[in-house]
Amino acid sequence: MSTFVYNTLEINGQQLKIKEGIEKSLANVDAIIFDCDGVLIDINNSYNKAIHKTVEYIFSIMPVDIIGPITTDAQIEILRICGGFNNDWDTAYVLSEWTFLNMPKECVKRFLDVMSDLEVGTPLTDAVNILSSSFKGTRYKVSLQEHQEEFVEILGKVMKTKDYLDRYDIDTIMDMIAAEKGLVNELRQFRRFLGYPGNFGESLLVTVFDELFYGAEGVEAVYNTKPSFFNGSGLFQNEKPLIEEEVLIKLQKIVGHSNLTIASGRDKWSANRVLGKLFKYFNQKAAVFLADEVRLIGPEAHKVGKPDPYSLFKAVSYLQPKGNVLYVGDSAEDLLMVKNAKNAMDVFIFAGVYASSNVPKLKIEYFMKKGADVIMPTVNELPYLFTHAKEG
């Protein structure tokens, strides 16, 4: 149960919740920073699909035939509520681990034998070809539905006692499960197989994910190289803007033409491609695209990712607002990032959107429990929110 009190407004049959006492702060907002994924851009047919298809491809190399879906949206959503899964590589990695630990033991043992003989440093495409050819012959059928539900149940229980979980925390859980099943060496070799964390072109997981998401055109634009596994169009092309141009025009009138910007985990190239003509409404100098910065920073990149407030501080340094700053996000790490930023600069307000989620009720409950300042269906309710705050 939430210990925070909310005033609820009805808009087009959906609820907009405003935390009691926040109206005055909202009325003093003169800069807005947006997350991209799930806020400005609908990602249900892009990033989520890239996660599913990445895990699917990884296990297509192994001698298994999966009955039904290999992963589910419910598994993805429970990880996003954990707070430490802003990076979808992390999500694909954890779901791959879990899937591996629930493969038939005979399959896992065959995998260990092959991986043990594979030389460290084998080029990625060569390694995939060696593994694929080694697994010819007997194949194992497996249904994962029960294990998918178990995954959601386990994390749901853990999150009742924890405020935050990231890849490292889940790795600890996976290590315990592997020990219980007698699969410690097997899991170690599987992690080696994934090569994660690692760079594009070196890590199988990262390379497959980004080739699926960007497609051949995007890989050449972002990485200046040709893809190794997929030559088709990228899943980002399935995306569409969630924010309406009319709303952006209204918001510019409210906070000023240069006081709208973006702080997102994705890259600038794909955001620009999807938002199209809407991209011009955002202050480009103040915008922060962490995926681009990750490629520049390298191994230390995890230190600037959400929920670290780095991207908010960087954006604000260009915006230089005189009043408060509203950050609009859709995830646990977005909320945690704003709370972390607020500890250093008491100007930040958080608005969480929920309508683009596959589990909107769960998202609303989470935001209420954690004390989000505003909870609303989409970004398109922002002009109404500011009008209400100034009139109230």
C-alpha positions as CSV (number, residue, x, y, z in Angstrom):
1,M,0.0,0.0,0.0
2,S,1.2,3.5,-0.8
3,T,1.8,5.8,2.1
4,F,1.5,8.8,-0.2
5,V,-1.7,10.7,-0.9
6,Y,-2.8,11.4,-4.4
7,N,-5.5,13.5,-6.0
8,T,-7.0,11.7,-9.0
9,L,-8.3,13.3,-12.1
10,E,-10.1,11.5,-15.0
11,I,-9.0,12.2,-18.5
12,N,-10.5,10.3,-21.4
13,G,-11.5,7.5,-19.1
14,Q,-7.9,7.2,-17.6
15,Q,-6.5,8.3,-14.4
16,L,-4.0,11.2,-13.8
17,K,-2.7,11.2,-10.3
18,I,-1.0,14.2,-8.6
19,K,0.8,13.7,-5.3
20,E,-0.7,16.0,-2.7
21,G,1.3,19.1,-2.1
22,I,3.2,19.1,-5.5
23,E,0.9,21.5,-7.4
24,K,2.9,24.6,-6.4
25,S,6.2,23.0,-7.6
26,L,4.5,22.0,-10.9
27,A,3.3,25.5,-11.5
28,N,7.0,26.6,-11.2
29,V,8.3,24.2,-13.8
30,D,10.2,26.0,-16.6
31,A,12.1,23.0,-18.2
32,I,11.0,19.5,-19.2
33,I,13.3,16.6,-19.9
34,F,11.9,13.5,-21.5
35,D,12.9,9.9,-21.6
36,C,12.4,8.4,-25.1
37,D,11.4,4.8,-24.8
38,G,7.9,4.3,-23.7
39,V,7.5,8.0,-23.3
40,L,8.1,9.8,-26.6
41,I,8.4,6.6,-28.6
42,D,6.3,3.4,-28.6
43,I,8.9,0.5,-28.3
44,N,6.6,-2.5,-27.8
45,N,7.4,-3.7,-31.3
46,S,11.1,-2.8,-31.3
47,Y,13.1,-3.1,-28.1
48,N,10.9,-5.8,-26.6
49,K,11.0,-7.8,-29.9
50,A,14.8,-7.3,-30.0
51,I,15.0,-8.9,-26.5
52,H,12.8,-11.8,-27.5
53,K,14.6,-12.4,-30.8
54,T,18.1,-12.1,-29.3
55,V,17.4,-14.9,-26.8
56,E,15.7,-16.8,-29.6
57,Y,18.7,-16.6,-31.9
58,I,21.2,-17.5,-29.1
59,F,19.2,-20.7,-28.4
60,S,18.8,-21.5,-32.1
61,I,22.5,-22.3,-32.1
62,M,21.9,-24.9,-29.5
63,P,20.3,-28.4,-30.0
64,V,16.9,-27.4,-28.7
65,D,13.4,-26.9,-30.2
66,I,11.5,-24.5,-28.0
67,I,7.7,-25.1,-27.8
68,G,6.0,-21.7,-27.6
69,P,7.6,-18.3,-26.9
70,I,11.1,-18.5,-25.5
71,T,10.6,-15.3,-23.4
72,T,7.6,-13.2,-22.4
73,D,6.7,-9.5,-22.0
74,A,5.8,-10.3,-18.4
75,Q,9.5,-11.3,-17.8
76,I,10.7,-8.0,-19.4
77,E,8.3,-5.9,-17.4
78,I,9.2,-7.4,-14.0
79,L,12.9,-6.7,-14.7
80,R,12.1,-3.1,-15.6
81,I,10.3,-2.7,-12.3
82,C,13.5,-3.9,-10.5
83,G,15.1,-0.5,-11.2
84,G,18.4,-1.6,-12.6
85,F,17.4,-2.6,-16.1
86,N,17.4,0.5,-18.2
87,N,19.8,-1.2,-20.6
88,D,18.0,-3.9,-22.7
89,W,21.3,-5.8,-23.2
90,D,21.1,-6.5,-19.5
91,T,17.5,-7.8,-19.8
92,A,18.4,-10.0,-22.8
93,Y,21.4,-11.3,-20.8
94,V,19.4,-12.2,-17.7
95,L,16.7,-13.9,-19.7
96,S,19.3,-15.9,-21.6
97,E,20.8,-17.1,-18.3
98,W,17.5,-18.1,-16.9
99,T,16.5,-19.9,-20.1
100,F,19.8,-21.8,-20.2
101,L,19.4,-23.0,-16.6
102,N,16.1,-24.5,-17.6
103,M,17.3,-26.4,-20.6
104,P,17.3,-30.2,-20.5
105,K,20.4,-31.4,-18.6
106,E,21.6,-33.5,-21.6
107,C,21.6,-30.3,-23.8
108,V,23.5,-28.3,-21.2
109,K,26.1,-31.1,-20.8
110,R,26.6,-31.2,-24.6
111,F,27.0,-27.4,-24.6
112,L,29.7,-27.6,-21.9
113,D,31.7,-30.2,-23.8
114,V,31.7,-28.1,-27.0
115,M,32.5,-24.8,-25.2
116,S,35.3,-26.4,-23.2
117,D,37.1,-27.2,-26.5
118,L,36.5,-23.7,-28.0
119,E,39.6,-21.6,-27.9
120,V,39.4,-18.3,-26.1
121,G,39.5,-15.4,-28.6
122,T,37.9,-17.3,-31.5
123,P,36.3,-14.7,-33.8
124,L,32.6,-14.3,-33.2
125,T,31.2,-15.7,-36.5
126,D,33.7,-18.6,-36.4
127,A,32.6,-19.5,-32.9
128,V,28.9,-19.5,-33.9
129,N,29.7,-21.7,-36.9
130,I,31.7,-24.1,-34.8
131,L,29.0,-24.4,-32.2
132,S,26.2,-24.8,-34.7
133,S,28.0,-27.6,-36.6
134,S,28.9,-29.3,-33.3
135,F,25.3,-29.5,-32.3
136,K,24.0,-31.4,-35.3
137,G,22.2,-34.6,-34.5
138,T,19.9,-35.2,-31.5
139,R,17.7,-32.2,-30.6
140,Y,15.7,-31.7,-27.4
141,K,12.2,-30.3,-27.2
142,V,11.4,-28.0,-24.3
143,S,8.4,-25.9,-23.1
144,L,9.4,-22.9,-21.0
145,Q,6.0,-21.5,-19.9
146,E,6.2,-22.9,-16.4
147,H,9.7,-21.5,-16.0
148,Q,8.7,-18.1,-17.4
149,E,6.0,-17.8,-14.8
150,E,8.4,-19.0,-12.1
151,F,10.9,-16.2,-13.1
152,V,8.2,-13.5,-12.6
153,E,7.1,-15.1,-9.3
154,I,10.7,-15.3,-7.9
155,L,11.5,-11.6,-8.8
156,G,8.1,-10.5,-7.5
157,K,8.9,-12.0,-4.1
158,V,12.4,-10.6,-4.0
159,M,11.1,-7.1,-4.9
160,K,8.8,-7.1,-1.9
161,T,11.9,-6.8,0.3
162,K,14.2,-4.9,-2.1
163,D,14.0,-1.4,-3.6
164,Y,16.5,-2.1,-6.4
165,L,17.9,-5.0,-8.3
166,D,20.4,-4.9,-11.2
167,R,22.2,-7.4,-13.4
168,Y,24.8,-8.1,-10.7
169,D,22.1,-8.9,-8.2
170,I,20.3,-11.2,-10.6
171,D,23.6,-12.9,-11.4
172,T,23.9,-13.8,-7.7
173,I,20.5,-15.4,-7.8
174,M,21.5,-17.3,-11.0
175,D,24.7,-18.5,-9.3
176,M,22.6,-19.9,-6.5
177,I,20.2,-21.6,-8.8
178,A,23.1,-23.0,-10.9
179,A,24.7,-24.4,-7.7
180,E,21.5,-26.1,-6.6
181,K,21.2,-27.7,-10.1
182,G,24.9,-28.6,-10.3
183,L,25.4,-26.4,-13.3
184,V,28.1,-24.0,-12.0
185,N,30.6,-24.8,-14.8
186,E,27.9,-24.9,-17.4
187,L,26.7,-21.4,-16.5
188,R,30.2,-20.0,-16.5
189,Q,30.8,-21.3,-20.0
190,F,27.4,-20.0,-21.1
191,R,28.4,-16.5,-19.9
192,R,31.6,-16.8,-21.8
193,F,29.5,-17.8,-24.9
194,L,27.4,-14.6,-24.5
195,G,30.6,-12.5,-24.1
196,Y,28.7,-10.0,-21.9
197,P,29.4,-7.3,-21.0
198,G,31.3,-6.6,-24.2
199,N,31.5,-4.5,-27.3
200,F,29.6,-4.8,-30.6
201,G,31.5,-7.3,-32.8
202,E,33.0,-9.0,-29.8
203,S,30.0,-9.9,-27.6
204,L,27.5,-12.3,-29.2
205,L,24.6,-10.9,-27.2
206,V,25.4,-7.3,-27.9
207,T,26.1,-7.9,-31.6
208,V,22.9,-9.9,-32.2
209,F,20.8,-7.5,-30.3
210,D,22.0,-4.4,-32.1
211,E,21.9,-6.0,-35.5
212,L,18.3,-6.9,-34.9
213,F,17.4,-3.5,-33.6
214,Y,19.3,-1.3,-36.0
215,G,19.3,-3.5,-39.1
216,A,22.0,-3.3,-41.8
217,E,21.4,0.5,-42.4
218,G,21.6,1.3,-38.7
219,V,24.7,-0.8,-38.0
220,E,26.6,0.9,-40.8
221,A,25.4,4.3,-39.5
222,V,26.1,3.7,-35.8
223,Y,29.1,1.4,-35.9
224,N,30.5,2.1,-39.4
225,T,30.7,-1.6,-40.3
226,K,28.5,-4.3,-41.9
227,P,26.4,-6.7,-39.9
228,S,27.6,-10.3,-39.3
229,F,24.3,-12.1,-38.7
230,F,21.3,-10.1,-40.0
231,N,21.1,-8.0,-43.2
232,G,17.4,-7.0,-43.0
233,S,15.7,-3.9,-41.8
234,G,16.0,-2.9,-38.1
235,L,13.2,-3.4,-35.6
236,F,13.4,0.3,-34.8
237,Q,11.4,0.9,-38.0
238,N,8.4,-0.6,-36.1
239,E,8.5,2.3,-33.7
240,K,6.2,5.3,-33.8
241,P,6.0,8.6,-31.9
242,L,3.7,8.7,-28.8
243,I,3.8,12.5,-28.4
244,E,1.7,14.8,-30.5
245,E,3.1,17.8,-32.3
246,E,0.3,20.0,-30.9
247,V,1.4,19.0,-27.4
248,L,5.0,20.0,-28.1
249,I,3.8,23.4,-29.4
250,K,1.8,24.0,-26.3
251,L,4.7,22.9,-24.0
252,Q,7.1,25.3,-25.8
253,K,4.7,28.1,-25.0
254,I,4.6,27.0,-21.3
255,V,8.3,26.6,-20.7
256,G,10.0,28.3,-23.6
257,H,11.3,27.2,-27.0
258,S,14.7,26.0,-25.8
259,N,13.6,24.3,-22.6
260,L,12.4,20.9,-23.9
261,T,15.0,18.2,-24.2
262,I,15.7,14.5,-24.0
263,A,17.8,12.3,-21.6
264,S,17.5,8.8,-22.8
265,G,19.3,5.5,-22.8
266,R,19.1,5.1,-26.5
267,D,21.1,6.7,-29.4
268,K,20.5,9.9,-31.2
269,W,20.4,8.4,-34.7
270,S,17.4,6.1,-34.1
271,A,15.6,8.7,-32.0
272,N,15.9,11.2,-34.8
273,R,14.7,8.7,-37.4
274,V,11.6,7.7,-35.4
275,L,10.6,11.2,-34.2
276,G,11.2,12.7,-37.6
277,K,9.9,16.3,-37.8
278,L,9.1,16.3,-34.0
279,F,12.8,16.1,-33.2
280,K,13.3,19.8,-34.0
281,Y,11.2,20.7,-30.9
282,F,13.9,19.5,-28.5
283,N,17.0,21.4,-27.5
284,Q,19.8,19.4,-29.2
285,K,22.7,20.9,-27.3
286,A,21.1,19.8,-24.0
287,A,20.0,16.3,-25.2
288,V,21.8,13.3,-23.7
289,F,21.8,9.9,-25.5
290,L,23.5,7.4,-23.3
291,A,23.9,4.7,-25.9
292,D,26.2,7.1,-27.8
293,E,28.1,8.1,-24.7
294,V,28.5,4.4,-23.8
295,R,30.4,3.8,-27.0
296,L,32.7,6.7,-26.2
297,I,33.3,5.9,-22.5
298,G,33.8,2.2,-22.8
299,P,34.1,-0.1,-19.8
300,E,33.3,2.6,-17.3
301,A,30.0,3.4,-19.1
302,H,27.8,1.6,-16.4
303,K,28.7,4.5,-14.0
304,V,26.7,7.0,-16.0
305,G,23.7,4.9,-16.8
306,K,20.4,5.2,-15.0
307,P,19.7,5.5,-12.1
308,D,22.8,7.6,-11.9
309,P,21.7,11.2,-12.4
310,Y,24.6,12.0,-14.8
311,S,22.2,12.5,-17.8
312,L,19.9,14.9,-15.9
313,F,22.8,17.0,-14.6
314,K,24.3,17.2,-18.0
315,A,21.0,18.2,-19.6
316,V,20.3,20.8,-16.9
317,S,23.8,22.4,-17.3
318,Y,22.7,23.4,-20.9
319,L,19.1,24.3,-20.0
320,Q,20.0,26.4,-17.0
321,P,16.4,26.6,-15.7
322,K,15.3,29.3,-13.3
323,G,12.6,27.2,-11.8
324,N,11.9,23.5,-11.4
325,V,12.6,20.7,-13.9
326,L,10.1,18.0,-14.8
327,Y,11.5,14.6,-15.9
328,V,9.0,12.4,-17.7
329,G,9.8,8.7,-17.6
330,D,8.2,5.3,-17.6
331,S,10.4,3.0,-15.5
332,A,11.7,2.3,-12.0
333,E,15.2,3.5,-12.9
334,D,13.7,6.8,-14.2
335,L,12.1,7.4,-10.9
336,L,15.2,6.4,-9.0
337,M,17.4,8.7,-11.2
338,V,15.2,11.7,-10.3
339,K,15.3,10.9,-6.6
340,N,19.1,10.6,-6.8
341,A,19.3,13.9,-8.7
342,K,17.0,15.6,-6.2
343,N,19.4,14.8,-3.4
344,A,21.9,17.1,-5.0
345,M,19.6,19.6,-6.6
346,D,16.1,20.1,-5.2
347,V,14.6,21.2,-8.4
348,F,13.5,17.9,-10.0
349,I,10.0,16.6,-10.3
350,F,9.1,13.2,-11.7
351,A,6.1,12.3,-13.9
352,G,5.6,8.6,-14.7
353,V,3.6,7.5,-17.7
354,Y,1.9,4.1,-17.7
355,A,-0.4,3.6,-20.8
356,S,2.4,2.2,-23.0
357,S,3.2,-0.5,-20.5
358,N,2.0,-4.1,-21.0
359,V,1.0,-4.1,-17.4
360,P,-0.3,-0.6,-16.7
361,K,-1.9,-1.5,-13.4
362,L,1.3,-2.8,-12.0
363,K,3.1,0.3,-13.2
364,I,0.6,2.6,-11.5
365,E,0.9,0.6,-8.2
366,Y,4.7,0.8,-8.4
367,F,4.8,4.6,-9.0
368,M,2.3,5.1,-6.1
369,K,4.3,2.9,-3.7
370,K,7.5,4.8,-4.5
371,G,6.0,8.3,-4.3
372,A,6.1,9.5,-7.9
373,D,5.1,13.2,-8.1
374,V,2.7,12.6,-11.0
375,I,1.3,9.5,-12.6
376,M,-0.3,9.9,-16.0
377,P,-1.4,7.9,-19.0
378,T,0.9,9.5,-21.6
379,V,3.0,12.7,-22.2
380,N,0.0,14.2,-24.1
381,E,-1.7,15.0,-20.8
382,L,1.2,17.4,-19.8
383,P,-0.6,20.7,-21.0
384,Y,-3.6,19.7,-19.0
385,L,-1.4,19.0,-16.0
386,F,0.2,22.4,-16.0
387,T,-3.1,24.2,-16.5
388,H,-4.5,22.3,-13.5
389,A,-1.4,23.1,-11.4
390,K,-1.5,26.8,-12.2
391,E,-5.2,27.1,-11.6
392,G,-5.1,25.1,-8.4
